[in-house]
Amino acid sequence: MAETTLRTTEAGQWRPAGRSRTARAHPRARFWGSLVALAVLVLAAFAVPVLFGSESVRYDSIRLAPSPAHPFGTDSSGRDLFVQSLTGLRISLLVAGFSALVSTVLGSLVGAVAGSAGGWADRLLMRLVDVVNSVPHLLLGIVIVALYRGSLTAVILSISLTHWTTVARIVRSEVLSLRSRPYVDAAIAGGSSRWRILVRHLLPAIVPQAALSAVLLVPHAVWHETALSFLGLGLPPHLASIGNILGDGREAVLLGAWWIVLFPSLLLVATTLAVSGLAATWRDRVVPRRRSELAL
């Protein structure tokens, strides 16, 4: 019989050793902290631009340092950087969210077809995944947006077409695992077609994994869009994305206007950490760890 580790309680009784209160509370604290932080950032990103409207160019307020009137200072055009940064965060989140959704749908379809079909179809689709992965994502994204420079659609496509491969591999492995389940064998024995098994049994079972992949793709898509816009190949200049703000502020840093780069970067990092915290908690619930790894 396996040895059981015992631990005493305050009343002197023995109980099996397990996760401590601190270990149980840590994921919950991480979840609520990330949720509150993300809710505040998203609410501010959508509410502040509506309340204050678009900032007009004011050449008498160029590159003012942070002050009570301008908490984040002003940019090189005299616009309030607090409003501009939150407006840019809203645009970056919308682009990243839509790109993550397209990537997840495309990757889920490819992975589900490859896992359920098997044979030459599986090998062909997986070699396509290997070809896409062999090219650096940022380089491939630059090539795509360079063909249609300044196009919002091109930016979304560049992110979507370079990030679906990871989702495809995850969904394929999940489908291969599901194919050996008893209810799938029963459906095959009952005469169900391969398409019916895919739609009725396999796709609903991979929804949690696909949704988790979409959430995990959002921070990466935000950074990808920021990098493209920072290089001048992303969103049009009139859209105040985080990348465009950082691109405009890189020359201002040499003039001492450090706040133009600092505060938008902090917003970007805070949003990434908040989304990553929620995704990590969700991942722990969807893919639970072994008890031996959780025991203290």
Buried (B, 14 or more C-beta within 10 A) or exposed (E): EEEEEEEEEEEEEEEEEEBEEEEEEEBEEBBEBBBEBBEEBBEBBBEBBEEEEEBEEEEEBBBBEBEEEBBBBBBBBBBBBBBBBBBBBBBBBBBBBBBBBBBBBBBBBBBBBBBBBBEEEBEEBBEBBEEBEEEEBBEBBBEBBEEEEBBBEBBBBBBBBBBBBBBBBBBBBBBBEBBEEEEBEEBBEEEBEEEEBBEEBBBEBBEBBBBBBBBBBBBBBBBBBBBBBBEEBBBEEEBBBBBBBBBBBEEBBEEEBBBBBBBBBEBBEBBBBBBBBBBBBBBBEEEEEEEEEEEE
